[in-house]
Amino acid sequence: MHISKILRDWAYGFELAAVPAPVVADARMRLLDILGLCIAAAPTPLGRAVRDGGAALAGGSAGPSSVIGDGSQMPPACAAMVNATLAHAMDFDDTHLPSLMHPSAPMASTALALAQDLGSSGADVLSAIIIGNEIACRLCMVAPGAFHGKGLHPTGVLSPPVVALIAAKMMGLDGDRALNAMGIACSQGSGLLEAYQDGSWVKTLHPGWGAHGGIAAAYLARVGFTGPASGLDGRFGLLRAMLDGPGTELDTGSVTDRLGTHWESQSSFYKLYPNAQVLLPFVDMAREIRNASGGSKALAGIRVEIAPRYIPVVCEPRDAKIAPRTNTHARASLAYAVAVALVRGSAGIDDYSDDAIGDPEVLRVAALVEHAPLDPVPPGNGFAGALTVAWADGTSKRLVQVSRRGHPQEPDTPGSVAAKFRDNAGRVLPPQTVEKLYAAAMAVDTHSDIAPLMALTVPTGARRQ
């Protein structure tokens, strides 16, 4: 039986009441995280551009679904595209390890946009997020890390067929049409990582275009358009077309192994800094070193050791990485991440603003950063790293980090995500509205209608169209 059929059967038989309580609680936090990220990104130049692009794609017509943080009304596919792009705009959304898939941005955005159109309940929204996140993460386990090794973004490649499935379920399509939707959407999977080289914006669109393509596929399937049931694992299916090649073995059995009892989505970490996932331990180490030294000693040299597979992504070309041209460029620069943490003791949204990335002192320190391959890389942990800082007085400090913060079941994670949400949403919304939105998201599965929740995401006086 093809993977798509197994996944379809599981999704169509899914019951929220049967899901372990920690997984349900985590899904609420995923939704909360995405709402805050969209709100914070909405007024940025990138946010305004993708909103206007979505409106143009809709032909200027309003629809039942709203842009989070803005209130513009669009058809569901366009609103989902805009919101998923906003969610990923700052590279601050959750990330599955070890695949680097960003599951929640396309899944939550799809669920919210369709729920507004279909009148779906909050429980339907939460179910779609859980189903979509779980399947997206499992598909990545066919060959963890292989997409990035080929210059492909798994979020862009894999989100269309997964979105198509949750869209088909929410729309009430029969099982055959759901398979057609997935097969159609497999032909929409794409996403190149070339934007890492110059800091252009297109990578942020990958979850957005995935959401749009998946919803479009479900609409086509609803009216009888067909696609192959073997779209994922067939001879010319998405997985083989994208990943087959020397040195890559596809473990397709991992996609369905223990489906419904083992929750692979719980290996998706929340991000506590707005930059590429592989940079996060280096920010932690740089901040620790700065705090221990008082931040006042003159620096003489900085050495970072990172898993070899990520050197081309976040360290090269060196001239571009030590002086990023855009904030999107800076988010994929190891030199900038370490430098801003050493100089400012922080690496938040404000540290990646257009003005901040031109800070002469941060750029001076970034130029001191030299990289080397981490050897050995701990088994099963390509995200470990080491940081050595040397000072002009001849002293130095070396730290190694192999564990990650942001695991959904760590005791301090819910508090960290809640604080992150309040900071993000509070950039646009008044404190009282932020708290109301927090409460609504934490009880989303008790709501028969998500319209009140969505209304809370829009600042007073925001435009609607």
Buried (B, 14 or more C-beta within 10 A) or exposed (E): EBBBBBBBBBBBEBEBEEBEEEBBBBBBBBBBBBBBBBBBBBBBEBBEEBBEBBBEBBEEEBBBBBBBBBBBBBBBBBBBBBBBBBBBBBBBBBBBBBBBBBBBBBBBBBBBBBBBBBEBBBBBBBBBBBBBBBBBBBBBBBBBBBBBBBEBBBBBBBBBBBBBBBBBBBBEBEBEBBBBBBBBBBBBBBBBBEBBBEBBBBBBBBBBBBBBBBBBBBBBBBEEBBBBBBBBBBEEBBBBBBBBEEEBEBEBEBBBEEBEEEBBBBBBBBBBBBBBBBBBBBBBBBBBBBEEBEEEEEBBEBBBBBBEBBBBBBBBEBEBBBBBEBBBBBBBBBBBBBBBBBBBEBBBBEBBBEEBBEBEEBBEBBBBBEBBBBEEBEEEBBBBBBBBBBBEEEEBBEBBBEEBBBBBEBEEBBEBBBEBBBBBBBBBBEEEBBBBBBEBBBEBBEBEEBEEBBBBBBBEEBEEB
